[in-house]
Amino acid sequence: MRIEEDLKLDFTDVLIRPKRSTLISRSEVDIRREFTFHHSGRKYSGIPIIAANMDYVGTVEMARALAKHQLSTALLKHYDEETLVAFFQEQGISQRTFYSMGIAKDDYAKFCRVFDRVGDAVELVCVDVANGYTKSFVDFIHKLRNTHPKITLMAGNVVTGEMTEELILGGVDIVKVGIGPGSVCTTRKMAGVGYPQLSAIIECADAAHGLGGLICADGGCTSPGDLAKAFGGGADFVMLGGMLAGHDECSSEFIEKNGVRKVPFYGMSSRTAMDKHAGGVANYRASEGKAVLLDYRGSVENTLQDILGGIRSACTYVGARRLKELSKRTTFIRVSRQTNDVFGDS
């Protein structure tokens, strides 16, 4: 047993200090990014926000809606083969959509069948597991990179620099960072495992960028300001679940409760998700997610305006004309959580 006593921070522990700026209007801020992925060699241009591969978030309807605004989506991995083939054959959609998969034999077999049918239409692949520290996960990454060298590969989740480095050296282009910060994730409560998300982003970004790789901050964002902090901390991409849930594009059923329209949202390790996709919770494990009801929020368009507007505003406050400059101009100020809660919306 050992104890690390270095300070670790979450989004609620900091604010971004304003700096002198020559920007006149938020409209001057360019929040697009351009990357050339380290292993695939493919180029990316767009707004680096990704809808999470969760039920009622990573839907084909969400992918179509976000693609219009140059945002991306990681599709739910439980779509059947025919739905995936039909979707990836749509014109102009594949460059902004990640095919999602686990590491089981059936996952790999289905991916190979879809890839054989649509070919290079599957450019982006997300390999998603709860624990990115296992040998079986790393071995799978090596196998996938060797058999499909041209795909852009995002994989995780991890929270430490050394594992970020191992994944990039093993063929990952974008390392997914975050264990336990999600609004419907209970891993920290059930397993006692996790890492404060802002510190994880800062440390993993430092490790990734030193090797030419990228990171995606996955989880913990509950407001546009949290996305600004994630980008300010060095995240190249940010993945959103709860902030994009509850919209028309989520393809979820509506529930009337006390005269208010509600929609379900739950973690993919919750009992609800495992009952739906795996026939229940296996007798050797516990649920590590929860199910909640969210207010119905209409079209995702209004939410996107708030998210993108908040990021532009953050850039304006520190004088970053482009999103790429935000991390270079960000100074975090530590605050007490009580102060942040009381004064954060003033």
C-alpha angles and dihedrals in degrees: 000000000000137000124219110207099187113123114261123192140207126199091265091058096066147041128200114250114230120238137193112285138189092202114116099190140016087239089073092065118099109207095181121108132203122208138171107211114235100228106023094041089217120140126234130199123174147074105312099227120118129196109230123251093247133126109276092013111056095054130142088242090055090048092055093047096048094044089063087063095042093255124130138230133208104214122229106264094223096073112120122248097256093051091050094048092049092048097049090049090063113110117260098355103099096069090068102035129084120212103223126212145158126225101258120118091249091053092053093044092052091048091052091051093049092045092050090053100045101024117189091005084091099069100148125052129183118199105197127191131152093232116040094180099080125108091229090059093049091046090051091052091053091049094049093047092049095049096040107030096165099057121101103236127209115181142166162028110239135132107197134080098233093055090046088055093048092052094048091048088049095056108279117137097189121027114209110225126201139078116190105348098109120113092239097035118105100180092116090053099040100037103019088231128128147089131239103266102226092051090046089054094048094048097042093046090053090051095045098046091052088063098040093258132125137224136218116210105223119193141358100073111126099157139025088258090062090057089051090052091048092052090042089054092056106271113152094196132017123209119209131198115156095031090061097039124102098041133122090255092060094078091220129148118254123238123198111218120174089338093306122115111237134182129202124247126175144164117263090237092051124113088248092057095043092048088052100044108020105030093253141319112314114245092243097057144049131229112265099189140057138220123232139173117237129196112260107258106189121221119006089230095087093047090050090053090054093047097046092040091053092052091049089050092053090051090051092052092057099034098250108153091187131034088239089066096052097087090049092053099040121110114178120215116205113231134175112260089238091056091047092051094048101042104023094098098041 
